[in-house]
Amino acid sequence: MSASAINKLRTFDLLFHQLKFFPLEDAFNYKVNGNWKKFSTKQSLQIINQLSLGLLELGIKKGDRVALISENRPEWNFIDFACQQIGVVVVPMYPTISSSDYRYIFQHSEIKYAFVSNKEILAKINTAIPGLDVAGVYSINKINGTKNWQEILELGKNKKVEEVAAIRQEIKPEDLMSIIYTSGTTDKPKGVMLSHKNVVSNVLACTKYSYVESGKDRALSFLPLNHVYERTGVYLYIYLGVAVYYSESMDSIGDDLKDVKPHTFNTVPRLLEKVFDKIMKKGNELGGLKKGVFNRSVSIGLKYDPNIKQGSVYNSQLELADKLVFSKWREALGGNIKQIQCGAAALQPRLLRVFWAAGIKLLEGYGLTETSPVITANTPDALKIGTVGKPIDFTEVRIGAEGEIEVKGPGVMMGYYNNPEQTAEVMTQDGWFKTGDVGIIDNGFLKITDRKKELFKTSGGLYIAPQQIENKLKESRLIEQAMVVGEGKKFPAALIVPNFEALTEELSKQFVFVTEQSELPKDPVVIKLYEKEIAKVNEELGKWAGVKQYRIVSESWTPDSGELTPTLKLKRRVLHEKYEHMIADIYSGDGSVDFAEAESDTSELDLEESNK
């Protein structure tokens, strides 16, 4: 893809591109009362143009901010594009955040109008906006006593589309397209300003990593559209002429996969981990020979490496495993999967190996909201397990001071809205964006070691990379989540959230039945189980990074309960505050489980050495 296209296209042009080259009868799809409702490319553009005309009738003008708060559905895209092509800045927000967060974002970004999908969101918005200069709130679902988005469509009815076309011509690729507020694992959310050029450059660069057939293939979408990862992914589907099918919810993904039979989808590691855990659970429920065949097949898959010639014996074993086991995995994903894109957090290498062995191209990449988002990606032709791939076209990556990954290219944001100081903090003097992640470059492939802000030193001066340890811990089927602590302390320790389903199953084998989840952390059998699991992990981590003590917590961490961001990342500050007494107890030495004597060596280790 030529660089000249980046300087010509605006984001809303992508759907016109689809109409010209790959017009679809099912461009956007979602379920209504159990049946798929389809919108063609042509029909979608008609709705978008009419909605733009209605917005103009309302008095909305170029540069105004419009909030978009909804689950994934075609109307999300219609409102998004209708705003974009008349120069209105879209501010998408998660449907799950609090009223106070909504108030902060509405006030900070100076929202003029808002679109919300349902009663629950509307109630939070009505609590959030009193006293703010918001001209109107429109619902997507029909809600009594609330203005509906269809009213704006009616305003645009019978108006001349030439009015929109004239405004559209004035929109430049460099113009502000959207402000996306980061989920905020620590401080208040920052408003990332992205231009049309930022996002279009990312879309065009990612076309070379897509192995779908334009005009024929389908994509399933279930990650939130208000996050730049899925939003840019859907823009890519639109450009490539891939029909987009929106899942009803996270709970319906399994049924939707069988129903839609998609050729591709985007996901995050935690969802793949859950899929793999369910597969393993079903396999372990098999009896006799079938269970043996299943376990042997998985064992073969875990040895897979696409870059190594395994030999005829291994290939024969893999062929048999595919026939007996892996073919059923592909069927569970709908039977048509050509590729899965995975990002937003570190992916366990074992998942990459076993999915590739199963004939499923699982492609891990890396990016940030501030980079629109993709920076690097693995491809079938250039894949290195344990890395996040090579830089995409038009993008440069280097390792800066203290091992920090720095990026330069057309995808790098315009800056943080109304925050020049924080913008200056993340840019180098020679124009590179500082990601806040630490990594190394291995023969052109980028490897992430941790978040710079999350690295910490023990009291003995040893650097600890918590994400690496947490990812190793989560490879255990008994561990759902983990957070490593120990900054300024003698040793690293961990808070462990059990996989309660797997734990209950394991306990039942030992005829242990705990009726209250809150009692699990105290049960001696449970403690012994996790002692063994952590000891296994410590063997791989070595004495420097090994978890010396741990605590089991009795509740799950979720975005709704506040411990995780909407993209399932740990809110470390929140967790530290919530478990302050538990962490203090670890380092008081009371009631803890010791795996090794705490190292008190005060010699300084460099970052690279401590991460080996």
Secondary structure, DSSP 8 states (H G I E B T S, - for coil): --HHHHTT--TTHHHHHHHHH---S-SEEEEETTEEEEE-HHHHHHHHHHHHHHHHHHT--TT-EEEEE--S-HHHHHHHHHHHTTT-EEEE--TTS-HHHHHHHHHHHTEEEEEE-SHHHHHHHHHH-TTS---EEEESS--TTS-BHHHHHHHHTT--THHHHHHHHH--TTSEEEEEE---SSSS--EEEEEHHHHHHHHHHHGGG----TTT-EEEE-S-TTSHHHHHHHHHHHHHT-EEEE-S-GGGHHHHHHHH--SEEEE-HHHHHHHHHHHHHHHHT--HHHHHHHHHHHHHHTT--TTS---HHHHHHHHHHIIIIIHHHHHHTTS---EEEE-SS---HHHHHHHHHTT--EEEEEE-GGGSSEEEE-BTTB--TTS--EE-TT-EEEE-GGGEEEEESTTS-SEETT-HHHHHHTB-TTS-EEEEEEEEEETTEEEEEEEGGG-EE-TTS-EE-HHHHHHHHTTSTTEEEEEEE-TTSSS-EEEEEE-HHHHHHHHHHTT---S-GGGGGG-HHHHHHHHHHHHHHHHHHHHHH---EEEE-SS---TTTTSB-TTS-B-HHHHHHHTHHHHHHHHHTSS---SS----------HHHHT-
